[in-house]
Amino acid sequence: MQKFTNPTHAGLIFIMEPVFAAMTSAVWEHEYMSYAGTIGCLLILLGMGLSEWRPKKHKKSHKTSSF
């Protein structure tokens, strides 16, 4: 399905993989991350998310003046 979506959406889906792995290990194995691990994980996800986020480019309107 990756070829049917744009690269930004695919990147955001891929950065969620560690989140699902952490939730799965917590539910099935009762294994939890430490506070330092959680903070590190959040910083990595934040960095990856910011690298994938691009602000929308505004189209400039070409208004002609009547002068």
C-alpha positions in Angstrom: 0.0 0.0 0.0 3.0 2.3 0.3 3.0 3.1 -3.4 -0.5 4.4 -3.1 0.3 7.1 -0.5 2.6 10.0 -0.5 6.0 9.8 1.2 5.0 12.0 4.2 2.1 9.8 5.1 4.2 6.7 4.7 6.9 8.2 7.0 4.4 9.1 9.7 3.0 5.5 9.6 6.5 4.1 9.9 7.4 6.3 12.9 4.4 4.8 14.8 5.9 1.3 14.7 7.9 1.7 17.9 4.8 3.1 19.7 2.8 0.0 18.7 5.7 -2.3 19.8 5.9 -0.6 23.2 2.1 -0.9 23.7 2.2 -4.6 22.6 5.0 -5.4 25.1 3.2 -3.6 27.9 -0.1 -5.5 27.2 1.2 -9.0 26.5 4.5 -9.2 28.5 3.8 -6.5 31.2 7.1 -5.0 30.3 7.3 -1.2 30.7 9.8 1.4 29.7 11.7 3.5 32.3 11.1 7.2 32.5 14.4 7.8 30.7 13.4 5.4 28.0 10.0 7.0 27.6 11.5 10.5 27.3 14.1 9.3 24.8 11.4 7.6 22.8 9.3 10.8 22.8 12.2 12.9 21.7 13.0 10.5 18.8 9.3 10.5 17.7 9.2 14.3 18.0 12.4 14.6 15.8 11.1 12.2 13.2 7.7 13.8 13.1 9.2 17.3 12.7 11.4 16.1 9.9 8.4 14.8 8.1 6.2 17.8 8.7 6.3 20.5 6.0 4.3 23.7 6.3 2.0 24.2 3.4 3.2 26.6 0.8 0.8 29.5 0.3 0.1 30.4 -3.3 0.8 34.0 -4.0 -2.1 35.8 -5.6 -1.1 37.9 -8.5 -3.4 40.9 -8.2 -2.9 43.6 -10.7 -3.2 47.1 -9.6 -5.4 49.5 -11.5 -2.7 52.3 -11.5 
